[in-house]
């Protein structure tokens, strides 16, 4: 058993920067690097790509991330755990092997599978969001269970350099190495809860060093242009020390950690994961040095009987159109433009939404009723059953150039095929995780 392991988080979402992962691997003296790149909508879109071509379905930035990262991982003997496999972990693993061969690198990759459970979903299951049958939402295109550490541990036992998964609960990517290295048992829920605390803190990467937290007036964070991502030193008792690579931007502080601890948490006493129902209520932070924060406390209780499943469905087409107005009476001209669009197509698109960016697009209109901005951008959007109807929205907005108020400019239009996402539950006995081992 090791007396300490160090885990870094090099990405907190699919479009995250690539540079911080390189810095962590080069200078962080890591045992493990985690790239957390998957969200509910991300995997549904990945499933669409896989349906179009069975060779795809993994993260679109996989090659770009790993091209420069692979040699660093091997040189510094850092194991990578990532969910960049998305809808097709095996294809992602094969692509990594190809990248390794092109660089004359000897690597071993384990692809964790089993999260794709569409075959077990009848459509009659009810969604957690509205308690309606899943099939009432539209044609189902994907169903992915949130796997936990039980799916990752066998892959870690192969000594693979890289473990690539599909849909796995975010904290599990961090918890699995802790269990593997420290020999924790899967029913030691207090330890698993503590490890989940650390995984949850790190899973969003730069959010723990000041990203998404920063406000230049009330919450200043230095050097966001070169924000460093965090790592944690984990000890066998489940405590940890969070830090970042010296010389990188951002800060490690109690205030930031507290915000991140509560991020996406409905009940701090019962944070449900596939591995444990974690209790965050007793977590404590203590600054022990500059950019070093000790994390203690937390706990857990028995894991749930069911897996949460993210279900993607065909939700139609979103049509959008935008145009800007500036100068005197900008708001009044924008409102007139919106009224014109509503009169022309509201009957065809009942859910049509008209927003004035800079005035009421984020918060209710009453909060800005006394505002009079110099410039405002009209945005019109609506969900449609057909692409042709969705295209009409942008076409009508563009027509405002010569058929609407004075001074409109910068018009744009867009149509997007939408994959909707809802959730349901599936008994874990129906899910059979496994892995494929590949090597150069």
C-alpha positions, 0 to 999 in steps of 0.5 A: 500500500502506498502512503500517498498518491497524487491525482491531477485533473487536466480537463473539466469538460469536453472543450477545456484547454489542453495546456493545463494537462500538459503542465500537470504531467510535465511538472506535477509529479502525478501518479494519475491524470484525469481528463473529465470530458463528458456531460449528458448532452455530450454523450448523446451527441457522441451517440449520433456520431457513432450512428453515422460512422461506427468508427467514431463516437469518442471525444472529438478532441481526443487526438488533439489532446493526446498527441502531445500528452502521450509521450509526457505520460509515459516519460513521467510514468503517469497513468491516465483515466478519462471518459473521452471514450464517450459513446465508443470507448473501444474506438477511442482506445484504437485511435490512441493506439494508432497515435502511439504507433505513429510516435513509436510509443509502447502503450497499453490501453484499457477501454471500459464498456458496459454503460451503453444500455439502450437495449435494456430500455423499453421506453415505458420507463418514466423519466426522473424529470417529469415522471412521463414515459421516456417514449413520450419525449421522442425517438430514443437515440441513446441510453448510458448508465452512470457506471462507478468504480466497479467498472474501472477497477478491473481495468486498473488491475491490468497496469494499462497506461491509459483507462478510457471509459464511456459514461462514468460518474465524474467522482468515480474517475478519481475514486477508483485509483484511490481504492486500487492503490490503498486497497479500500474495500467497496463496502468501506463507505466512510472512506469511499465518501471521503474519496468522493469528496476529493473527486467531486472537488477536482472534477471540474478542473479549473473551477477549483483554482478560480475559474467560474468563481472569479469576479474582478470586483468582489472575487479577484483571481490572478492570472486567469489567462494561464490558469493552472489546474489542481491536483490532490495528494490523497492519503489512506485515511481519505484526507487530501491536500489540494494544490496546483503547479507552482507558477501557474495562474489562479489560486487555491482557497477555502472560499473557492473550495466551498463553492465547488463542494456545493456545485451541482449538489442538491442535498449535501447530506446525500450526494448520490453516486454509483459508489456511495451516498456521500455526506458532505456536511462534515467536510472541513478546509484548512489552509496550510500553506500558500495555494495548499488546502487540507481537506478532511471530513466527509463520509458515506453510506451504502450505494444505491440499488439502481444506476442513473441512466442518461437517455437521449432522444430526438427533440426536433430542430432549433431555429435561431436568428439574431440582429443588432440595433444601436444608438438612440431608441435602440431598445424600442427599435429592437422591440418593434422588430420582435413584434414584427417577427411574432406577428408573422410566424408565432402561429407557426412556432407557438414556443417562439422566444424573443429575447433582447440580449443586453436587457432581458435574455438572462434575467426576468424583464422586470429586473431591467425595466429602468435600463436603457442600453445604447445597444441591444441584440434581438434574438429569436429562437424556437423549437420546430418539428422540421428543419424547413420550419426552423430555417424560417425563423432565421430567414424572417430575422434576416429579412428585417434588414430592409423590412424592419426598423432602421439601423439593424445590422450583424444578422445571423441565422442558424438551425441545429438538430437537437438531442434532448436528454432525460434521466431514468433508473435501471437496476444495477444487476442488468448492467455488466461492465467489462473492458477491452485491452489493447496495446502497441 
